[in-house]
Amino acid sequence: MVNRIIRFVLLGAVGLLSVTQAAAQSASSQAAIQKRVEQLRDGGALQIGREQIAAVQLLAEYYQRRAYEPAWTDPEDVTTLVNLVQQTPLHGLDPEDYHLTAIQALRGTVAGVDGRQENAAADLDLLLTDTVVRLAFHARFGKVDPASLDSDWNFERSLNGKDPVETLQQVLESHSIGEFFAKSYAEPYFYTRLRKALASYRAIDEAGGWPSVPQGETLKLGDRGDSVRLLRERLRVTGDIPDSDSVDNPDLFDSNLEAGVKAFQERHGLEADGKVGKKTFAALNVPVAQRIDQIRINMERVRWIYQDLPNDFLLADIAGFHVYLVKDGAEAWSARAQVGQPYRKTPVFRADMTYLEFNPTWTVPPTILTKDILPKLRKDPGYLERKDMVVLERSGKAVDSAGIDWSAVSARGFPYMIRQQPGPKNALGRVKFMFPNPHAVYLHDTPSKSLFERSERAFSSGCIRVENPFALAELLLDDEQKWNQESIQQVLDGKQTQKVTLAKPLPVLLLYWTAEVGEDGRVYFREDIYGRDEAVLEALNAPPRFAPPSDPPAWYRSG
């Protein structure tokens, strides 16, 4: 009996000692966290080992609200977060951007018995919290700040009115970090397709990539040789010809190989003629690592915008030469497009379409007047009449162009306007889609319809020419019962300019994507016509910026 009492007392004492020690350790960790947060708040920066804390204001306020108590008391939460970080390569990101190595090392130190647990625990707590913020920030806005690369960028960067400190507190206290990221950052279908494509191309890379096809004379139907055999192997790797393709003469360029070449050319924005010429050779021999980077670049571009996508919008993919109408979150219409030439780039921006104009006139803008129209008029005064153009005073009064000495006219201080009348010769075609913006860029019809057959379609002076524009017009006006193809044709036949206001504004997104995955599951790569990929890749591969320059959220701002 006495022994039992002694054992009970001893066990109680040990338990009390453990509780006391745990409380003392917690207080020590709390004091260590407070010391670091005060340094963070007062100095505007905090470095833990080689790791820089990014979310200066957010972390400081978060830990102040909780009286500097440790936030990461459940080991399962830490494991969940580490697993999320380890999955970032699936999204084309680098786990080291999220303190992975440092966290793993600190976890081992905290579990040890070398007397450094309190400081290590404080460091680990802060790094884990900063990791959550980094993951959330990059999922919400992307890792790269697009406005730092493009001054025309005007897409929103906001938290939709949510208090980030409260959100962070709710997430960590609910012990549901994985669920939070799954619900808060649901992927749109076109991002999911790219993510799967990234995994597929990485698997190709791990298997050794694809063989190069030595460039030589054009390869075509009926040719034979080692280059043909290598071509067949190359196309089999990327599924342009099926794995089941089995031929008695692998070095013969047969009809099946020709079909595979056409499929490859179609996926790479090349003329699908089934012949392997200079451009096709070049595309075939792009290394798989470069294609992986191209997919990563465009996944990042999707992250810049997808959290703010409305249910209905019009998307113009500049590098892809396509326009898409999305209604209720699903693609409702698409068409080929012509975009700005490399020296007259179509800008990337967002605006709201508010009206359509049938039988539009076209007033020649200053740039085109200077570079195109005036030089032609100096050589050929009859140019205006052939193009159904008139000269107007600034008041709108018509001027007899025959009385103007075009050889003496300068673009500087040009006293007139040149306007093209409605009709089939009009540069805007028979309808334009207006979304007011400082670039004077819009979508419109075009008399140059044959150019839609080209694989590369950078022909305009900056605006976007749309194939089948009247099908788009009908879809945009479907809230008005009177509008259909017949009624639209009646307006066109009347040859009078008519403005039609949309029932509600439609967001228009002008974007630039050089890789996408179609509904058929195939990956489509496009030429980087404006040379924009390199800057995105460089920023994507660099360490994260702690103070994005283009109006970052205040809670994220560092220093």
Secondary structure in CASP SS format (residue, H / E / C, confidence):
PFRMAT SS
TARGET T0000
AUTHOR 0000-0000-0000
METHOD secondary structure of the structure
MODEL  1
M C 1.00
V H 1.00
N H 1.00
R H 1.00
I H 1.00
I H 1.00
R H 1.00
F H 1.00
V H 1.00
L H 1.00
L H 1.00
G H 1.00
A H 1.00
V H 1.00
G H 1.00
L H 1.00
L H 1.00
S H 1.00
V H 1.00
T H 1.00
Q H 1.00
A H 1.00
A H 1.00
A H 1.00
Q H 1.00
S H 1.00
A H 1.00
S H 1.00
S H 1.00
Q H 1.00
A H 1.00
A H 1.00
I H 1.00
Q H 1.00
K H 1.00
R H 1.00
V H 1.00
E H 1.00
Q H 1.00
L H 1.00
R H 1.00
D H 1.00
G H 1.00
G C 1.00
A C 1.00
L C 1.00
Q E 1.00
I E 1.00
G C 1.00
R C 1.00
E E 1.00
Q E 1.00
I C 1.00
A C 1.00
A C 1.00
V H 1.00
Q H 1.00
L H 1.00
L H 1.00
A H 1.00
E H 1.00
Y H 1.00
Y H 1.00
Q H 1.00
R H 1.00
R C 1.00
A C 1.00
Y C 1.00
E C 1.00
P C 1.00
A C 1.00
W C 1.00
T C 1.00
D C 1.00
P H 1.00
E H 1.00
D H 1.00
V H 1.00
T H 1.00
T H 1.00
L H 1.00
V H 1.00
N H 1.00
L H 1.00
V H 1.00
Q H 1.00
Q C 1.00
T H 1.00
P H 1.00
L H 1.00
H H 1.00
G C 1.00
L C 1.00
D C 1.00
P H 1.00
E H 1.00
D H 1.00
Y H 1.00
H C 1.00
L H 1.00
T H 1.00
A H 1.00
I H 1.00
Q H 1.00
A H 1.00
L H 1.00
R H 1.00
G H 1.00
T H 1.00
V H 1.00
A H 1.00
G C 1.00
V C 1.00
D C 1.00
G C 1.00
R C 1.00
Q H 1.00
E H 1.00
N H 1.00
A H 1.00
A H 1.00
A H 1.00
D H 1.00
L H 1.00
D H 1.00
L H 1.00
L H 1.00
L H 1.00
T H 1.00
D H 1.00
T H 1.00
V H 1.00
V H 1.00
R H 1.00
L H 1.00
A H 1.00
F H 1.00
H H 1.00
A H 1.00
R H 1.00
F H 1.00
G C 1.00
K C 1.00
V C 1.00
D C 1.00
P H 1.00
A H 1.00
S H 1.00
L C 1.00
D C 1.00
S C 1.00
D C 1.00
W C 1.00
N C 1.00
F C 1.00
E C 1.00
R C 1.00
S C 1.00
L C 1.00
N C 1.00
G C 1.00
K C 1.00
D C 1.00
P H 1.00
V H 1.00
E H 1.00
T H 1.00
L H 1.00
Q H 1.00
Q H 1.00
V H 1.00
L H 1.00
E H 1.00
S H 1.00
H C 1.00
S C 1.00
I H 1.00
G H 1.00
E H 1.00
F H 1.00
F H 1.00
A H 1.00
K H 1.00
S H 1.00
Y C 1.00
A C 1.00
E C 1.00
P C 1.00
Y H 1.00
F H 1.00
Y H 1.00
T H 1.00
R H 1.00
L H 1.00
R H 1.00
K H 1.00
A H 1.00
L H 1.00
A H 1.00
S H 1.00
Y H 1.00
R H 1.00
A H 1.00
I H 1.00
D H 1.00
E H 1.00
A C 1.00
G C 1.00
G C 1.00
W C 1.00
P C 1.00
S C 1.00
V C 1.00
P C 1.00
Q C 1.00
G C 1.00
E C 1.00
T C 1.00
L E 1.00
K C 1.00
L C 1.00
G C 1.00
D C 1.00
R E 1.00
G C 1.00
D H 1.00
S H 1.00
V H 1.00
R H 1.00
L H 1.00
L H 1.00
R H 1.00
E H 1.00
R H 1.00
L H 1.00
R H 1.00
V H 1.00
T C 1.00
G C 1.00
D C 1.00
I C 1.00
P C 1.00
D C 1.00
S C 1.00
D C 1.00
S C 1.00
V C 1.00
D C 1.00
N C 1.00
P C 1.00
D C 1.00
L E 1.00
F C 1.00
D C 1.00
S H 1.00
N H 1.00
L H 1.00
E H 1.00
A H 1.00
G H 1.00
V H 1.00
K H 1.00
A H 1.00
F H 1.00
Q H 1.00
E H 1.00
R H 1.00
H C 1.00
G C 1.00
L C 1.00
E C 1.00
A C 1.00
D C 1.00
G C 1.00
K C 1.00
V E 1.00
G C 1.00
K H 1.00
K H 1.00
T H 1.00
F H 1.00
A H 1.00
A H 1.00
L H 1.00
N C 1.00
V C 1.00
P C 1.00
V H 1.00
A H 1.00
Q H 1.00
R H 1.00
I H 1.00
D H 1.00
Q H 1.00
I H 1.00
R H 1.00
I H 1.00
N H 1.00
M H 1.00
E H 1.00
R H 1.00
V H 1.00
R H 1.00
W H 1.00
I H 1.00
Y H 1.00
Q H 1.00
D H 1.00
L C 1.00
P C 1.00
N C 1.00
D C 1.00
F E 1.00
L E 1.00
L E 1.00
A E 1.00
D E 1.00
I C 1.00
A C 1.00
G C 1.00
F C 1.00
H E 1.00
V E 1.00
Y E 1.00
L E 1.00
V E 1.00
K E 1.00
D C 1.00
G C 1.00
A E 1.00
E E 1.00
A E 1.00
W E 1.00
S E 1.00
A E 1.00
R E 1.00
A E 1.00
Q E 1.00
V E 1.00
G E 1.00
Q C 1.00
P C 1.00
Y C 1.00
R C 1.00
K C 1.00
T C 1.00
P C 1.00
V C 1.00
F E 1.00
R E 1.00
A E 1.00
D E 1.00
M E 1.00
T E 1.00
Y E 1.00
L E 1.00
E E 1.00
F E 1.00
N C 1.00
P C 1.00
T C 1.00
W E 1.00
T E 1.00
V C 1.00
P C 1.00
P H 1.00
T H 1.00
I H 1.00
L H 1.00
T H 1.00
K H 1.00
D H 1.00
I H 1.00
L H 1.00
P H 1.00
K H 1.00
L H 1.00
R H 1.00
K H 1.00
D C 1.00
P C 1.00
G C 1.00
Y H 1.00
L H 1.00
E H 1.00
R H 1.00
K C 1.00
D C 1.00
M E 1.00
V E 1.00
V E 1.00
L E 1.00
E E 1.00
R C 1.00
S C 1.00
G C 1.00
K C 1.00
A E 1.00
V E 1.00
D C 1.00
S H 1.00
A H 1.00
G H 1.00
I C 1.00
D C 1.00
W H 1.00
S H 1.00
A H 1.00
V C 1.00
S C 1.00
A C 1.00
R C 1.00
G C 1.00
F C 1.00
P C 1.00
Y E 1.00
M E 1.00
I E 1.00
R E 1.00
Q E 1.00
Q C 1.00
P C 1.00
G C 1.00
P C 1.00
K C 1.00
N C 1.00
A C 1.00
L C 1.00
G C 1.00
R C 1.00
V E 1.00
K E 1.00
F E 1.00
M E 1.00
F C 1.00
P C 1.00
N C 1.00
P C 1.00
H C 1.00
A C 1.00
V C 1.00
Y C 1.00
L E 1.00
H E 1.00
D C 1.00
T C 1.00
P C 1.00
S C 1.00
K H 1.00
S H 1.00
L H 1.00
F H 1.00
E H 1.00
R C 1.00
S C 1.00
E C 1.00
R C 1.00
A E 1.00
F E 1.00
S E 1.00
S C 1.00
G C 1.00
C C 1.00
I E 1.00
R E 1.00
V E 1.00
E C 1.00
N C 1.00
P H 1.00
F H 1.00
A H 1.00
L H 1.00
A H 1.00
E H 1.00
L H 1.00
L H 1.00
L C 1.00
D C 1.00
D C 1.00
E C 1.00
Q C 1.00
K C 1.00
W C 1.00
N C 1.00
Q H 1.00
E H 1.00
S H 1.00
I H 1.00
Q H 1.00
Q H 1.00
V H 1.00
L H 1.00
D H 1.00
G H 1.00
K C 1.00
Q C 1.00
T C 1.00
Q E 1.00
K E 1.00
V E 1.00
T E 1.00
L E 1.00
A E 1.00
K E 1.00
P E 1.00
L E 1.00
P E 1.00
V E 1.00
L E 1.00
L E 1.00
L E 1.00
Y C 1.00
W C 1.00
T C 1.00
A E 1.00
E E 1.00
V E 1.00
G C 1.00
E C 1.00
D C 1.00
G C 1.00
R C 1.00
V E 1.00
Y E 1.00
F E 1.00
R C 1.00
E C 1.00
D C 1.00
I C 1.00
Y C 1.00
G C 1.00
R C 1.00
D H 1.00
E H 1.00
A H 1.00
V H 1.00
L H 1.00
E H 1.00
A H 1.00
L H 1.00
N H 1.00
A C 1.00
P C 1.00
P C 1.00
R C 1.00
F C 1.00
A C 1.00
P C 1.00
P C 1.00
S C 1.00
D C 1.00
P C 1.00
P C 1.00
A C 1.00
W C 1.00
Y C 1.00
R C 1.00
S C 1.00
G C 1.00
END
